[in-house]
Amino acid sequence: MVAGGGMGPDDEGISFAHALATLKEQGSALLVVGTVPDEMFAKASATMLGDPAADPPRRRLVVTPEPNRESAVRRLRETGPLSSEYARLITRGEQARSAAAGGASLDEVTPRTHVIDGSIHELGTTIADVIEEFDLFAGGLDPAEFRMGFECLPTLLSAHGRETAFRFLHVVVAQARAVSGLVHFRLPRDVDAEVVRLFQPLFDATVELRIDGGSLDQRWHFRDRDITSDWLPVGDPT
């Protein structure tokens, strides 16, 4: 996450930096929008999963469709330890099951993978179980210690519709907020799309991504504050 800079007037920059600091201190849920390539989203997602040098390390969960599994593993590898008390992956499909089984004894190379073949209820239960396990490992999670990147929202919308997806996100966001987690959900649509406006009330901020001259930029829209940042380069993790 980028904290400050490039905002124009000093008071606006200070307000933006303070808003970001508050999200980190209290935990937050972010909706990441914009139609950028998967590899560009992965770059932004990695900054939100946290600094690999953080002490203690962030406890990170990525929920991803099977085609994006390799990208998710790279992101977890780049942002901290891969042992099961610090990194988990949730995905679905038989290919994912085989890969998970093959890497089960190589915890330092492949994160523990939870394969979901069933219902949306199973997905929600698995996320809740991982959060609970991380909390137990930590002896109580500190604010922003738990990080999650969730990339399955388009799949949920396609398979279950808006109403069910909305209810599901409401529950998952509440679970993450209960441990003051810092979590982000990808919805690759324009910021003014109807479906984005539908989901925005569930989130503390909307992070808009774009590519400008080969550079990946972000713009933050805060739900409860009258603050929208300038376009800023995607920067260092936190």
Disulfide bonds with the S-S distance in Angstrom:
none
